[in-house]
Amino acid sequence: MGEKKAVALKYRRDKDNAPKVVAKGKGALAERIVQLAREHGVKVVEDENLVEFLIGLEIGEEIPPELYRAVAEILAYVYSATRRGTP
């Protein structure tokens, strides 16, 4: 396993066409992104394959259509976990 990488996505069904990259980083910055997410109650999902694709996107860029399914599965998981109260 190489250097830690993190990408934060934001999606507002009423405003966005697709989830957008709002933060990304490697190493210490990735650790800080994950730390801030957890401190603010944001669900963190680890998916090494997906982060490899997402890290190449620019801040503010929507995810490409070929990633819709993978991201939708994660959003469904997060939504379900949130409704169940899973930390």
PyMOL Python script that loads the backbone (N, CA, C, O; Angstrom):
from pymol import cmd

cmd.read_pdbstr("""\
ATOM      1  N   MET A   1       0.850  -1.181   0.000  1.00  0.00           N
ATOM      2  CA  MET A   1       0.000   0.000   0.000  1.00  0.00           C
ATOM      3  C   MET A   1       0.888   1.234   0.000  1.00  0.00           C
ATOM      4  O   MET A   1       1.827   1.321   0.791  1.00  0.00           O
ATOM      5  N   GLY A   2       0.608   2.171  -0.861  1.00  0.00           N
ATOM      6  CA  GLY A   2       1.418   3.377  -0.985  1.00  0.00           C
ATOM      7  C   GLY A   2       0.931   4.493  -0.081  1.00  0.00           C
ATOM      8  O   GLY A   2       0.313   4.269   0.960  1.00  0.00           O
ATOM      9  N   GLU A   3       1.233   5.683  -0.515  1.00  0.00           N
ATOM     10  CA  GLU A   3       0.860   6.878   0.218  1.00  0.00           C
ATOM     11  C   GLU A   3      -0.664   6.991   0.333  1.00  0.00           C
ATOM     12  O   GLU A   3      -1.391   6.725  -0.624  1.00  0.00           O
ATOM     13  N   LYS A   4      -1.134   7.392   1.527  1.00  0.00           N
ATOM     14  CA  LYS A   4      -2.571   7.553   1.741  1.00  0.00           C
ATOM     15  C   LYS A   4      -3.102   8.662   0.845  1.00  0.00           C
ATOM     16  O   LYS A   4      -2.466   9.702   0.673  1.00  0.00           O
ATOM     17  N   LYS A   5      -4.287   8.421   0.273  1.00  0.00           N
ATOM     18  CA  LYS A   5      -4.953   9.402  -0.566  1.00  0.00           C
ATOM     19  C   LYS A   5      -6.390   9.544  -0.086  1.00  0.00           C
ATOM     20  O   LYS A   5      -6.996   8.582   0.386  1.00  0.00           O
ATOM     21  N   ALA A   6      -6.932  10.760  -0.213  1.00  0.00           N
ATOM     22  CA  ALA A   6      -8.323  10.993   0.174  1.00  0.00           C
ATOM     23  C   ALA A   6      -8.957  11.983  -0.785  1.00  0.00           C
ATOM     24  O   ALA A   6      -8.316  12.920  -1.261  1.00  0.00           O
ATOM     25  N   VAL A   7     -10.232  11.750  -1.055  1.00  0.00           N
ATOM     26  CA  VAL A   7     -11.020  12.660  -1.883  1.00  0.00           C
ATOM     27  C   VAL A   7     -12.363  12.843  -1.188  1.00  0.00           C
ATOM     28  O   VAL A   7     -13.012  11.870  -0.802  1.00  0.00           O
ATOM     29  N   ALA A   8     -12.772  14.100  -1.033  1.00  0.00           N
ATOM     30  CA  ALA A   8     -14.078  14.408  -0.455  1.00  0.00           C
ATOM     31  C   ALA A   8     -15.014  14.822  -1.575  1.00  0.00           C
ATOM     32  O   ALA A   8     -14.666  15.634  -2.432  1.00  0.00           O
ATOM     33  N   LEU A   9     -16.206  14.250  -1.551  1.00  0.00           N
ATOM     34  CA  LEU A   9     -17.226  14.566  -2.545  1.00  0.00           C
ATOM     35  C   LEU A   9     -18.399  15.252  -1.873  1.00  0.00           C
ATOM     36  O   LEU A   9     -18.681  15.030  -0.696  1.00  0.00           O
ATOM     37  N   LYS A  10     -19.073  16.085  -2.638  1.00  0.00           N
ATOM     38  CA  LYS A  10     -20.293  16.729  -2.159  1.00  0.00           C
ATOM     39  C   LYS A  10     -21.343  16.572  -3.241  1.00  0.00           C
ATOM     40  O   LYS A  10     -21.068  16.732  -4.430  1.00  0.00           O
ATOM     41  N   TYR A  11     -22.562  16.252  -2.797  1.00  0.00           N
ATOM     42  CA  TYR A  11     -23.659  16.108  -3.751  1.00  0.00           C
ATOM     43  C   TYR A  11     -24.935  16.636  -3.130  1.00  0.00           C
ATOM     44  O   TYR A  11     -25.351  16.202  -2.056  1.00  0.00           O
ATOM     45  N   ARG A  12     -25.541  17.572  -3.818  1.00  0.00           N
ATOM     46  CA  ARG A  12     -26.839  18.112  -3.406  1.00  0.00           C
ATOM     47  C   ARG A  12     -27.818  17.794  -4.523  1.00  0.00           C
ATOM     48  O   ARG A  12     -27.735  18.348  -5.619  1.00  0.00           O
ATOM     49  N   ARG A  13     -28.745  16.895  -4.230  1.00  0.00           N
ATOM     50  CA  ARG A  13     -29.678  16.430  -5.260  1.00  0.00           C
ATOM     51  C   ARG A  13     -30.429  17.573  -5.933  1.00  0.00           C
ATOM     52  O   ARG A  13     -30.712  17.516  -7.130  1.00  0.00           O
ATOM     53  N   ASP A  14     -30.748  18.605  -5.167  1.00  0.00           N
ATOM     54  CA  ASP A  14     -31.537  19.705  -5.716  1.00  0.00           C
ATOM     55  C   ASP A  14     -30.708  20.704  -6.524  1.00  0.00           C
ATOM     56  O   ASP A  14     -31.279  21.539  -7.226  1.00  0.00           O
ATOM     57  N   LYS A  15     -29.370  20.641  -6.444  1.00  0.00           N
ATOM     58  CA  LYS A  15     -28.538  21.634  -7.112  1.00  0.00           C
ATOM     59  C   LYS A  15     -27.491  21.059  -8.063  1.00  0.00           C
ATOM     60  O   LYS A  15     -27.117  21.716  -9.034  1.00  0.00           O
ATOM     61  N   ASP A  16     -27.019  19.860  -7.801  1.00  0.00           N
ATOM     62  CA  ASP A  16     -25.905  19.306  -8.569  1.00  0.00           C
ATOM     63  C   ASP A  16     -26.368  18.247  -9.565  1.00  0.00           C
ATOM     64  O   ASP A  16     -27.288  17.476  -9.292  1.00  0.00           O
ATOM     65  N   ASN A  17     -25.712  18.227 -10.724  1.00  0.00           N
ATOM     66  CA  ASN A  17     -25.972  17.172 -11.702  1.00  0.00           C
ATOM     67  C   ASN A  17     -25.322  15.863 -11.277  1.00  0.00           C
ATOM     68  O   ASN A  17     -25.844  14.782 -11.548  1.00  0.00           O
ATOM     69  N   ALA A  18     -24.182  15.972 -10.608  1.00  0.00           N
ATOM     70  CA  ALA A  18     -23.421  14.799 -10.164  1.00  0.00           C
ATOM     71  C   ALA A  18     -22.571  15.231  -8.967  1.00  0.00           C
ATOM     72  O   ALA A  18     -22.358  16.425  -8.760  1.00  0.00           O
ATOM     73  N   PRO A  19     -22.084  14.267  -8.179  1.00  0.00           N
ATOM     74  CA  PRO A  19     -21.190  14.632  -7.075  1.00  0.00           C
ATOM     75  C   PRO A  19     -19.957  15.373  -7.590  1.00  0.00           C
ATOM     76  O   PRO A  19     -19.469  15.104  -8.687  1.00  0.00           O
ATOM     77  N   LYS A  20     -19.467  16.304  -6.783  1.00  0.00           N
ATOM     78  CA  LYS A  20     -18.297  17.104  -7.139  1.00  0.00           C
ATOM     79  C   LYS A  20     -17.184  16.879  -6.125  1.00  0.00           C
ATOM     80  O   LYS A  20     -17.443  16.606  -4.953  1.00  0.00           O
ATOM     81  N   VAL A  21     -15.950  16.997  -6.585  1.00  0.00           N
ATOM     82  CA  VAL A  21     -14.787  16.926  -5.715  1.00  0.00           C
ATOM     83  C   VAL A  21     -14.677  18.260  -4.967  1.00  0.00           C
ATOM     84  O   VAL A  21     -14.610  19.323  -5.585  1.00  0.00           O
ATOM     85  N   VAL A  22     -14.659  18.192  -3.633  1.00  0.00           N
ATOM     86  CA  VAL A  22     -14.534  19.420  -2.847  1.00  0.00           C
ATOM     87  C   VAL A  22     -13.211  19.483  -2.082  1.00  0.00           C
ATOM     88  O   VAL A  22     -12.830  20.545  -1.588  1.00  0.00           O
ATOM     89  N   ALA A  23     -12.521  18.369  -1.984  1.00  0.00           N
ATOM     90  CA  ALA A  23     -11.196  18.341  -1.357  1.00  0.00           C
ATOM     91  C   ALA A  23     -10.494  17.068  -1.809  1.00  0.00           C
ATOM     92  O   ALA A  23     -11.128  16.045  -2.064  1.00  0.00           O
ATOM     93  N   LYS A  24      -9.170  17.155  -1.903  1.00  0.00           N
ATOM     94  CA  LYS A  24      -8.392  15.960  -2.243  1.00  0.00           C
ATOM     95  C   LYS A  24      -6.972  16.177  -1.764  1.00  0.00           C
ATOM     96  O   LYS A  24      -6.512  17.312  -1.646  1.00  0.00           O
ATOM     97  N   GLY A  25      -6.285  15.090  -1.493  1.00  0.00           N
ATOM     98  CA  GLY A  25      -4.902  15.216  -1.079  1.00  0.00           C
ATOM     99  C   GLY A  25      -4.247  13.877  -0.860  1.00  0.00           C
ATOM    100  O   GLY A  25      -4.893  12.830  -0.878  1.00  0.00           O
ATOM    101  N   LYS A  26      -2.939  13.938  -0.653  1.00  0.00           N
ATOM    102  CA  LYS A  26      -2.123  12.752  -0.402  1.00  0.00           C
ATOM    103  C   LYS A  26      -1.351  12.963   0.883  1.00  0.00           C
ATOM    104  O   LYS A  26      -1.139  14.098   1.310  1.00  0.00           O
ATOM    105  N   GLY A  27      -0.929  11.869   1.501  1.00  0.00           N
ATOM    106  CA  GLY A  27      -0.091  11.935   2.691  1.00  0.00           C
ATOM    107  C   GLY A  27      -0.759  12.650   3.845  1.00  0.00           C
ATOM    108  O   GLY A  27      -1.884  12.320   4.220  1.00  0.00           O
ATOM    109  N   ALA A  28      -0.063  13.638   4.418  1.00  0.00           N
ATOM    110  CA  ALA A  28      -0.565  14.366   5.586  1.00  0.00           C
ATOM    111  C   ALA A  28      -1.873  15.088   5.272  1.00  0.00           C
ATOM    112  O   ALA A  28      -2.757  15.166   6.125  1.00  0.00           O
ATOM    113  N   LEU A  29      -2.002  15.613   4.062  1.00  0.00           N
ATOM    114  CA  LEU A  29      -3.240  16.299   3.685  1.00  0.00           C
ATOM    115  C   LEU A  29      -4.405  15.315   3.640  1.00  0.00           C
ATOM    116  O   LEU A  29      -5.510  15.650   4.066  1.00  0.00           O
ATOM    117  N   ALA A  30      -4.176  14.125   3.139  1.00  0.00           N
ATOM    118  CA  ALA A  30      -5.212  13.088   3.117  1.00  0.00           C
ATOM    119  C   ALA A  30      -5.635  12.738   4.537  1.00  0.00           C
ATOM    120  O   ALA A  30      -6.825  12.606   4.822  1.00  0.00           O
ATOM    121  N   GLU A  31      -4.662  12.588   5.421  1.00  0.00           N
ATOM    122  CA  GLU A  31      -4.966  12.289   6.828  1.00  0.00           C
ATOM    123  C   GLU A  31      -5.831  13.395   7.433  1.00  0.00           C
ATOM    124  O   GLU A  31      -6.770  13.116   8.179  1.00  0.00           O
ATOM    125  N   ARG A  32      -5.514  14.647   7.109  1.00  0.00           N
ATOM    126  CA  ARG A  32      -6.266  15.791   7.647  1.00  0.00           C
ATOM    127  C   ARG A  32      -7.686  15.820   7.095  1.00  0.00           C
ATOM    128  O   ARG A  32      -8.625  16.131   7.828  1.00  0.00           O
ATOM    129  N   ILE A  33      -7.856  15.503   5.827  1.00  0.00           N
ATOM    130  CA  ILE A  33      -9.199  15.452   5.230  1.00  0.00           C
ATOM    131  C   ILE A  33     -10.053  14.418   5.955  1.00  0.00           C
ATOM    132  O   ILE A  33     -11.204  14.691   6.297  1.00  0.00           O
ATOM    133  N   VAL A  34      -9.497  13.241   6.188  1.00  0.00           N
ATOM    134  CA  VAL A  34     -10.223  12.175   6.885  1.00  0.00           C
ATOM    135  C   VAL A  34     -10.518  12.595   8.330  1.00  0.00           C
ATOM    136  O   VAL A  34     -11.624  12.371   8.823  1.00  0.00           O
ATOM    137  N   GLN A  35      -9.547  13.195   9.003  1.00  0.00           N
ATOM    138  CA  GLN A  35      -9.737  13.647  10.379  1.00  0.00           C
ATOM    139  C   GLN A  35     -10.873  14.670  10.468  1.00  0.00           C
ATOM    140  O   GLN A  35     -11.746  14.558  11.328  1.00  0.00           O
ATOM    141  N   LEU A  36     -10.857  15.660   9.582  1.00  0.00           N
ATOM    142  CA  LEU A  36     -11.904  16.683   9.586  1.00  0.00           C
ATOM    143  C   LEU A  36     -13.272  16.081   9.289  1.00  0.00           C
ATOM    144  O   LEU A  36     -14.270  16.463   9.900  1.00  0.00           O
ATOM    145  N   ALA A  37     -13.315  15.148   8.360  1.00  0.00           N
ATOM    146  CA  ALA A  37     -14.583  14.489   8.049  1.00  0.00           C
ATOM    147  C   ALA A  37     -15.140  13.808   9.289  1.00  0.00           C
ATOM    148  O   ALA A  37     -16.312  13.978   9.624  1.00  0.00           O
ATOM    149  N   ARG A  38     -14.311  13.046   9.960  1.00  0.00           N
ATOM    150  CA  ARG A  38     -14.771  12.334  11.159  1.00  0.00           C
ATOM    151  C   ARG A  38     -15.185  13.295  12.265  1.00  0.00           C
ATOM    152  O   ARG A  38     -16.181  13.062  12.949  1.00  0.00           O
ATOM    153  N   GLU A  39     -14.423  14.376  12.446  1.00  0.00           N
ATOM    154  CA  GLU A  39     -14.758  15.370  13.471  1.00  0.00           C
ATOM    155  C   GLU A  39     -16.118  16.012  13.215  1.00  0.00           C
ATOM    156  O   GLU A  39     -16.805  16.418  14.152  1.00  0.00           O
ATOM    157  N   HIS A  40     -16.501  16.102  11.946  1.00  0.00           N
ATOM    158  CA  HIS A  40     -17.762  16.743  11.587  1.00  0.00           C
ATOM    159  C   HIS A  40     -18.873  15.741  11.287  1.00  0.00           C
ATOM    160  O   HIS A  40     -19.912  16.106  10.737  1.00  0.00           O
ATOM    161  N   GLY A  41     -18.655  14.486  11.646  1.00  0.00           N
ATOM    162  CA  GLY A  41     -19.692  13.471  11.481  1.00  0.00           C
ATOM    163  C   GLY A  41     -19.934  13.040  10.048  1.00  0.00           C
ATOM    164  O   GLY A  41     -20.987  12.487   9.733  1.00  0.00           O
ATOM    165  N   VAL A  42     -18.969  13.288   9.179  1.00  0.00           N
ATOM    166  CA  VAL A  42     -19.088  12.875   7.779  1.00  0.00           C
ATOM    167  C   VAL A  42     -18.605  11.433   7.668  1.00  0.00           C
ATOM    168  O   VAL A  42     -17.526  11.091   8.151  1.00  0.00           O
ATOM    169  N   LYS A  43     -19.406  10.601   7.033  1.00  0.00           N
ATOM    170  CA  LYS A  43     -19.031   9.201   6.853  1.00  0.00           C
ATOM    171  C   LYS A  43     -17.792   9.088   5.962  1.00  0.00           C
ATOM    172  O   LYS A  43     -17.668   9.789   4.957  1.00  0.00           O
ATOM    173  N   VAL A  44     -16.891   8.203   6.344  1.00  0.00           N
ATOM    174  CA  VAL A  44     -15.669   7.956   5.579  1.00  0.00           C
ATOM    175  C   VAL A  44     -15.734   6.527   5.052  1.00  0.00           C
ATOM    176  O   VAL A  44     -15.913   5.579   5.817  1.00  0.00           O
ATOM    177  N   VAL A  45     -15.587   6.385   3.744  1.00  0.00           N
ATOM    178  CA  VAL A  45     -15.594   5.077   3.101  1.00  0.00           C
ATOM    179  C   VAL A  45     -14.249   4.911   2.411  1.00  0.00           C
ATOM    180  O   VAL A  45     -13.823   5.782   1.652  1.00  0.00           O
ATOM    181  N   GLU A  46     -13.581   3.795   2.676  1.00  0.00           N
ATOM    182  CA  GLU A  46     -12.284   3.543   2.054  1.00  0.00           C
ATOM    183  C   GLU A  46     -12.459   2.647   0.840  1.00  0.00           C
ATOM    184  O   GLU A  46     -12.984   1.538   0.937  1.00  0.00           O
ATOM    185  N   ASP A  47     -12.011   3.146  -0.298  1.00  0.00           N
ATOM    186  CA  ASP A  47     -12.065   2.392  -1.545  1.00  0.00           C
ATOM    187  C   ASP A  47     -10.849   2.806  -2.361  1.00  0.00           C
ATOM    188  O   ASP A  47     -10.872   3.819  -3.061  1.00  0.00           O
ATOM    189  N   GLU A  48      -9.791   2.014  -2.263  1.00  0.00           N
ATOM    190  CA  GLU A  48      -8.517   2.354  -2.912  1.00  0.00           C
ATOM    191  C   GLU A  48      -8.638   2.496  -4.422  1.00  0.00           C
ATOM    192  O   GLU A  48      -8.009   3.374  -5.012  1.00  0.00           O
ATOM    193  N   ASN A  49      -9.433   1.647  -5.048  1.00  0.00           N
ATOM    194  CA  ASN A  49      -9.576   1.712  -6.504  1.00  0.00           C
ATOM    195  C   ASN A  49     -10.282   2.996  -6.934  1.00  0.00           C
ATOM    196  O   ASN A  49      -9.852   3.659  -7.877  1.00  0.00           O
ATOM    197  N   LEU A  50     -11.357   3.340  -6.247  1.00  0.00           N
ATOM    198  CA  LEU A  50     -12.110   4.535  -6.611  1.00  0.00           C
ATOM    199  C   LEU A  50     -11.305   5.803  -6.359  1.00  0.00           C
ATOM    200  O   LEU A  50     -11.338   6.728  -7.171  1.00  0.00           O
ATOM    201  N   VAL A  51     -10.586   5.855  -5.248  1.00  0.00           N
ATOM    202  CA  VAL A  51      -9.818   7.065  -4.944  1.00  0.00           C
ATOM    203  C   VAL A  51      -8.745   7.301  -6.006  1.00  0.00           C
ATOM    204  O   VAL A  51      -8.392   8.451  -6.272  1.00  0.00           O
ATOM    205  N   GLU A  52      -8.224   6.248  -6.613  1.00  0.00           N
ATOM    206  CA  GLU A  52      -7.228   6.397  -7.669  1.00  0.00           C
ATOM    207  C   GLU A  52      -7.797   7.170  -8.862  1.00  0.00           C
ATOM    208  O   GLU A  52      -7.093   7.968  -9.481  1.00  0.00           O
ATOM    209  N   PHE A  53      -9.058   6.936  -9.180  1.00  0.00           N
ATOM    210  CA  PHE A  53      -9.700   7.680 -10.266  1.00  0.00           C
ATOM    211  C   PHE A  53     -10.050   9.100  -9.835  1.00  0.00           C
ATOM    212  O   PHE A  53      -9.828  10.059 -10.575  1.00  0.00           O
ATOM    213  N   LEU A  54     -10.600   9.220  -8.627  1.00  0.00           N
ATOM    214  CA  LEU A  54     -11.076  10.526  -8.163  1.00  0.00           C
ATOM    215  C   LEU A  54      -9.950  11.521  -7.898  1.00  0.00           C
ATOM    216  O   LEU A  54     -10.143  12.724  -8.074  1.00  0.00           O
ATOM    217  N   ILE A  55      -8.787  11.047  -7.482  1.00  0.00           N
ATOM    218  CA  ILE A  55      -7.675  11.944  -7.148  1.00  0.00           C
ATOM    219  C   ILE A  55      -7.213  12.724  -8.387  1.00  0.00           C
ATOM    220  O   ILE A  55      -6.617  13.793  -8.262  1.00  0.00           O
ATOM    221  N   GLY A  56      -7.486  12.195  -9.561  1.00  0.00           N
ATOM    222  CA  GLY A  56      -7.089  12.870 -10.798  1.00  0.00           C
ATOM    223  C   GLY A  56      -8.032  13.995 -11.221  1.00  0.00           C
ATOM    224  O   GLY A  56      -7.723  14.752 -12.142  1.00  0.00           O
ATOM    225  N   LEU A  57      -9.175  14.105 -10.556  1.00  0.00           N
ATOM    226  CA  LEU A  57     -10.121  15.171 -10.884  1.00  0.00           C
ATOM    227  C   LEU A  57      -9.713  16.465 -10.196  1.00  0.00           C
ATOM    228  O   LEU A  57      -8.980  16.450  -9.207  1.00  0.00           O
ATOM    229  N   GLU A  58     -10.185  17.567 -10.719  1.00  0.00           N
ATOM    230  CA  GLU A  58      -9.899  18.878 -10.150  1.00  0.00           C
ATOM    231  C   GLU A  58     -10.944  19.237  -9.097  1.00  0.00           C
ATOM    232  O   GLU A  58     -12.069  18.739  -9.142  1.00  0.00           O
ATOM    233  N   ILE A  59     -10.577  20.096  -8.155  1.00  0.00           N
ATOM    234  CA  ILE A  59     -11.531  20.600  -7.164  1.00  0.00           C
ATOM    235  C   ILE A  59     -12.664  21.301  -7.921  1.00  0.00           C
ATOM    236  O   ILE A  59     -12.417  22.108  -8.817  1.00  0.00           O
ATOM    237  N   GLY A  60     -13.894  20.987  -7.554  1.00  0.00           N
ATOM    238  CA  GLY A  60     -15.066  21.574  -8.199  1.00  0.00           C
ATOM    239  C   GLY A  60     -15.553  20.798  -9.407  1.00  0.00           C
ATOM    240  O   GLY A  60     -16.630  21.077  -9.932  1.00  0.00           O
ATOM    241  N   GLU A  61     -14.768  19.825  -9.851  1.00  0.00           N
ATOM    242  CA  GLU A  61     -15.138  19.029 -11.024  1.00  0.00           C
ATOM    243  C   GLU A  61     -16.132  17.941 -10.643  1.00  0.00           C
ATOM    244  O   GLU A  61     -15.986  17.279  -9.616  1.00  0.00           O
ATOM    245  N   GLU A  62     -17.150  17.766 -11.491  1.00  0.00           N
ATOM    246  CA  GLU A  62     -18.096  16.677 -11.290  1.00  0.00           C
ATOM    247  C   GLU A  62     -17.444  15.356 -11.663  1.00  0.00           C
ATOM    248  O   GLU A  62     -16.584  15.297 -12.541  1.00  0.00           O
ATOM    249  N   ILE A  63     -17.869  14.295 -10.978  1.00  0.00           N
ATOM    250  CA  ILE A  63     -17.338  12.984 -11.340  1.00  0.00           C
ATOM    251  C   ILE A  63     -17.827  12.641 -12.746  1.00  0.00           C
ATOM    252  O   ILE A  63     -18.928  13.036 -13.128  1.00  0.00           O
ATOM    253  N   PRO A  64     -17.021  11.908 -13.523  1.00  0.00           N
ATOM    254  CA  PRO A  64     -17.437  11.538 -14.877  1.00  0.00           C
ATOM    255  C   PRO A  64     -18.491  10.433 -14.838  1.00  0.00           C
ATOM    256  O   PRO A  64     -18.566   9.668 -13.876  1.00  0.00           O
ATOM    257  N   PRO A  65     -19.304  10.358 -15.893  1.00  0.00           N
ATOM    258  CA  PRO A  65     -20.384   9.355 -15.945  1.00  0.00           C
ATOM    259  C   PRO A  65     -19.925   7.922 -15.682  1.00  0.00           C
ATOM    260  O   PRO A  65     -20.674   7.133 -15.107  1.00  0.00           O
ATOM    261  N   GLU A  66     -18.714   7.578 -16.090  1.00  0.00           N
ATOM    262  CA  GLU A  66     -18.260   6.195 -15.879  1.00  0.00           C
ATOM    263  C   GLU A  66     -18.063   5.858 -14.396  1.00  0.00           C
ATOM    264  O   GLU A  66     -17.916   4.685 -14.051  1.00  0.00           O
ATOM    265  N   LEU A  67     -18.057   6.851 -13.527  1.00  0.00           N
ATOM    266  CA  LEU A  67     -17.930   6.603 -12.085  1.00  0.00           C
ATOM    267  C   LEU A  67     -19.259   6.723 -11.348  1.00  0.00           C
ATOM    268  O   LEU A  67     -19.310   6.501 -10.139  1.00  0.00           O
ATOM    269  N   TYR A  68     -20.334   7.070 -12.048  1.00  0.00           N
ATOM    270  CA  TYR A  68     -21.634   7.257 -11.395  1.00  0.00           C
ATOM    271  C   TYR A  68     -22.042   6.041 -10.576  1.00  0.00           C
ATOM    272  O   TYR A  68     -22.448   6.176  -9.421  1.00  0.00           O
ATOM    273  N   ARG A  69     -21.936   4.859 -11.164  1.00  0.00           N
ATOM    274  CA  ARG A  69     -22.403   3.654 -10.468  1.00  0.00           C
ATOM    275  C   ARG A  69     -21.610   3.405  -9.188  1.00  0.00           C
ATOM    276  O   ARG A  69     -22.193   3.140  -8.137  1.00  0.00           O
ATOM    277  N   ALA A  70     -20.290   3.490  -9.273  1.00  0.00           N
ATOM    278  CA  ALA A  70     -19.449   3.238  -8.099  1.00  0.00           C
ATOM    279  C   ALA A  70     -19.741   4.248  -6.995  1.00  0.00           C
ATOM    280  O   ALA A  70     -19.850   3.877  -5.827  1.00  0.00           O
ATOM    281  N   VAL A  71     -19.866   5.515  -7.358  1.00  0.00           N
ATOM    282  CA  VAL A  71     -20.143   6.548  -6.357  1.00  0.00           C
ATOM    283  C   VAL A  71     -21.569   6.403  -5.829  1.00  0.00           C
ATOM    284  O   VAL A  71     -21.805   6.614  -4.640  1.00  0.00           O
ATOM    285  N   ALA A  72     -22.515   6.051  -6.683  1.00  0.00           N
ATOM    286  CA  ALA A  72     -23.899   5.844  -6.240  1.00  0.00           C
ATOM    287  C   ALA A  72     -23.976   4.734  -5.196  1.00  0.00           C
ATOM    288  O   ALA A  72     -24.728   4.845  -4.228  1.00  0.00           O
ATOM    289  N   GLU A  73     -23.207   3.671  -5.388  1.00  0.00           N
ATOM    290  CA  GLU A  73     -23.193   2.578  -4.409  1.00  0.00           C
ATOM    291  C   GLU A  73     -22.662   3.068  -3.064  1.00  0.00           C
ATOM    292  O   GLU A  73     -23.181   2.682  -2.016  1.00  0.00           O
ATOM    293  N   ILE A  74     -21.648   3.902  -3.084  1.00  0.00           N
ATOM    294  CA  ILE A  74     -21.099   4.444  -1.837  1.00  0.00           C
ATOM    295  C   ILE A  74     -22.101   5.388  -1.184  1.00  0.00           C
ATOM    296  O   ILE A  74     -22.302   5.336   0.029  1.00  0.00           O
ATOM    297  N   LEU A  75     -22.728   6.250  -1.978  1.00  0.00           N
ATOM    298  CA  LEU A  75     -23.721   7.167  -1.420  1.00  0.00           C
ATOM    299  C   LEU A  75     -24.894   6.394  -0.815  1.00  0.00           C
ATOM    300  O   LEU A  75     -25.410   6.778   0.234  1.00  0.00           O
ATOM    301  N   ALA A  76     -25.315   5.315  -1.463  1.00  0.00           N
ATOM    302  CA  ALA A  76     -26.395   4.486  -0.926  1.00  0.00           C
ATOM    303  C   ALA A  76     -25.978   3.861   0.400  1.00  0.00           C
ATOM    304  O   ALA A  76     -26.765   3.821   1.346  1.00  0.00           O
ATOM    305  N   TYR A  77     -24.750   3.378   0.468  1.00  0.00           N
ATOM    306  CA  TYR A  77     -24.229   2.809   1.711  1.00  0.00           C
ATOM    307  C   TYR A  77     -24.210   3.857   2.815  1.00  0.00           C
ATOM    308  O   TYR A  77     -24.658   3.595   3.931  1.00  0.00           O
ATOM    309  N   VAL A  78     -23.690   5.045   2.507  1.00  0.00           N
ATOM    310  CA  VAL A  78     -23.600   6.123   3.502  1.00  0.00           C
ATOM    311  C   VAL A  78     -24.994   6.518   3.975  1.00  0.00           C
ATOM    312  O   VAL A  78     -25.215   6.688   5.174  1.00  0.00           O
ATOM    313  N   TYR A  79     -25.927   6.665   3.055  1.00  0.00           N
ATOM    314  CA  TYR A  79     -27.300   7.034   3.399  1.00  0.00           C
ATOM    315  C   TYR A  79     -27.913   5.984   4.312  1.00  0.00           C
ATOM    316  O   TYR A  79     -28.548   6.313   5.314  1.00  0.00           O
ATOM    317  N   SER A  80     -27.717   4.715   3.957  1.00  0.00           N
ATOM    318  CA  SER A  80     -28.264   3.622   4.756  1.00  0.00           C
ATOM    319  C   SER A  80     -27.638   3.599   6.151  1.00  0.00           C
ATOM    320  O   SER A  80     -28.346   3.443   7.146  1.00  0.00           O
ATOM    321  N   ALA A  81     -26.319   3.753   6.225  1.00  0.00           N
ATOM    322  CA  ALA A  81     -25.619   3.747   7.517  1.00  0.00           C
ATOM    323  C   ALA A  81     -26.065   4.929   8.377  1.00  0.00           C
ATOM    324  O   ALA A  81     -26.215   4.794   9.592  1.00  0.00           O
ATOM    325  N   THR A  82     -26.276   6.077   7.752  1.00  0.00           N
ATOM    326  CA  THR A  82     -26.708   7.256   8.478  1.00  0.00           C
ATOM    327  C   THR A  82     -28.102   7.038   9.059  1.00  0.00           C
ATOM    328  O   THR A  82     -28.363   7.411  10.203  1.00  0.00           O
ATOM    329  N   ARG A  83     -28.984   6.446   8.289  1.00  0.00           N
ATOM    330  CA  ARG A  83     -30.348   6.193   8.760  1.00  0.00           C
ATOM    331  C   ARG A  83     -30.364   5.194   9.904  1.00  0.00           C
ATOM    332  O   ARG A  83     -31.210   5.273  10.795  1.00  0.00           O
ATOM    333  N   ARG A  84     -29.414   4.238   9.877  1.00  0.00           N
ATOM    334  CA  ARG A  84     -29.321   3.233  10.949  1.00  0.00           C
ATOM    335  C   ARG A  84     -28.591   3.780  12.166  1.00  0.00           C
ATOM    336  O   ARG A  84     -28.641   3.184  13.242  1.00  0.00           O
ATOM    337  N   GLY A  85     -27.916   4.904  12.003  1.00  0.00           N
ATOM    338  CA  GLY A  85     -27.157   5.470  13.100  1.00  0.00           C
ATOM    339  C   GLY A  85     -25.792   4.825  13.292  1.00  0.00           C
ATOM    340  O   GLY A  85     -25.199   4.928  14.366  1.00  0.00           O
ATOM    341  N   THR A  86     -25.294   4.162  12.256  1.00  0.00           N
ATOM    342  CA  THR A  86     -23.986   3.523  12.324  1.00  0.00           C
ATOM    343  C   THR A  86     -22.897   4.578  12.285  1.00  0.00           C
ATOM    344  O   THR A  86     -22.902   5.433  11.399  1.00  0.00           O
ATOM    345  N   PRO A  87     -21.952   4.537  13.236  1.00  0.00           N
ATOM    346  CA  PRO A  87     -20.895   5.546  13.240  1.00  0.00           C
ATOM    347  C   PRO A  87     -19.915   5.380  12.090  1.00  0.00           C
ATOM    348  O   PRO A  87     -18.971   6.160  11.966  1.00  0.00           O
TER     349      PRO A  87
END
""", "prot")
cmd.dss("prot")
cmd.show_as("cartoon", "prot")
cmd.util.cbc("prot")
cmd.orient("prot")
